[in-house]
Every structure is written in C-alpha cells, then in structure tokens.
Amino acid sequence: MSGASAPPRSLSAAATIVIMLVGIGAGSVVGVLVPAAAGVPDGVLLAVIAVAIGITLLDVPLASFGRAVLDRRFLGAVLLLNLVVSPLLVYVISRVVVTDPDLQAGLLLMLLAPGVGLVAAFVRRAGGAVESLLSVAPVLLVLQIITVPGFMLLFTLGENFLSLDGSRLPLAVLAGIIAPAAVVTTLQLVGVRRPRIAAGLRRGATFTAPATALAAGLVAAVLIPRAGERLALLEAVAPLLGVYVIVLAPVGILVATAFGLPLSQVRSVAFSGGARNGLLVLPIALAFPEGFTVVALVIVLGMAIEIIGLGIYGLVVPSVTAQSRSVLTPD
C-alpha cells in the first residue's frame, strides 16, 4: 500500500450549484425572518469575506504569473472578451437602472469583474481547458484592479459617484482583497519547496464553494434587514443579470473561434465570459456609504444567477461547440 495520499477531489458542478444556492437562500431567509441580524458589525462581514477570498484563490496560480503568456492566442481571446466586449454589454445593460445609483453600482461591480474561482468545476465538467483558464487568472486579477474602477468611473460620469464618501474603501480593499491575495501568493511560493504545504493548499481549494456560499449567505442575512423598502428594487436588476449570462455564451464562442482556438479552449473562453468575480468585489460593495446597502445585495443576487447560468452553460456550451466542430481547431 502506497504511503502517498490521493489528490483531493474537487466538488462537482452540481454540488457547487446546490451549495451556493442553499447558502444564499438560507442567508436570505435569515435576513427576512431575523431583523436583528442587521446588527452584525461590518468588520465581521469583511473578515468572513476575506477568508473566503483567500480560499477561492488557493487554486489560482498567483505565484506563476508568467504562465499566461505561454499561450498568447488564448490570453488574447480571454482579454478581448472580458475587457472589451463584456464591458460594452455591461454599459448598455447598466443604463436601464441609471436612475437608481445603488442598483447601477452593484450591477457594474458584479459584471465588470471576470471570475476565477468557482468556474473551474464547470469548465472541467464541460470538457474545457481548465489549466489554460487558471493560467490566465492571475492576469485577469491584476488587470481588473485597474479596469473595474476605471470602467465604473467612465460609465457613471454623469451620476456624481466621485462625490460619494470613499473613506472606508482603502481599508476594505487592503484587508478584504490585497491581504488574502498576498497570503496565498506567499504560501504558493513556499509550497514550491515544501510539498506538504502545496498539498494543503490543494485540499483547501476544495472548500471554495462552501466558503463562497457562507460569505454570500452572511452578507444576505445581515444586509437584507438593513435594505428596507429598497430590497424590492432587486426585481428590476435580476433580469439584467440574466441577460448578461445569456448573451455572453454565444459571444464567447464566436470570439474564441475567431482566434482559431481548439475545442477545449473555446469552451473555456465561453465560460470565462459568463463567470464573474462577485466575491472579490464584495469588500468594495461594503465600503459604500450609508444608503447604498443594496449594492452588496445586487452582487449576492448576481452570484446566485451566475451559478445557475454556469450550470446551464455546462449543458449548452459542449453541445453547441460539438456541433460546430467543423469550424473549430481539433484538440
């Protein structure tokens, strides 16, 4: 009997969907039935989100930034889809709620940040190139630090967003995003020389879905009672989030096909367009001033719709790309 331990098995796409929806649903029920949950300090929310972000990043090769440039065509397709095509669609969608700044801010935050965490399970199930997608994840993470605030300011020039109180933003970004990323990067660098640490990181990455569900559910439980009457406005933004997910699948396939990518990478590009990084932008949402509670709730709603959309992608994308095999480069 070998002394080597078997590699940890990642959660299936179906299990990921169930865990996410149960977590967000349970948190929403608590928020409706237990108004006292509104008293949970924002610091507790930020700490839970930071831990969840760290767990989500364990599977992302942050310490191997240079791997992305090894396949320039794939990187080019992902960047074109996520940093050019997607923002154009997001701008059009966001104009529908331009009269509600909190809804608009939540929509922009949710849809402008490309996802890098939960999507891996769905790409693997659909026969996509998981390693290719993970290799470009560090580039997407770094670029969205610039593009998300940049596009938000550009798309809201007439809405006076610059006049909002941003005093809580630096701490939220530092503690909620930069610190977890720095810790994970350090652990990955150490893990190169220490196999036990590397194995521990792989095991930790299997908790991505539960950690994300816990964080999103907690945000829902705490902020729903704070939102008051504005909670009903989420009905206006839900269809817009759905439209984004629906449109990006065929667009992603077209972009990847135009780059002449093989079948598995075409599927990965399609998923990268639909997957968003709601968890990573939750600390920013929490930093908005009083009166913008709905911003974070839009993101939580977006995470629920996204996970359902990725499940549908898993059924549709392999079928569509298989039927189009004649115009795609074989693997």
Order of alpha helices (4+ residues) and beta strands (2+ residues): alpha-alpha-alpha-alpha-alpha-alpha-alpha-alpha-alpha-alpha-alpha-alpha-alpha-alpha-alpha
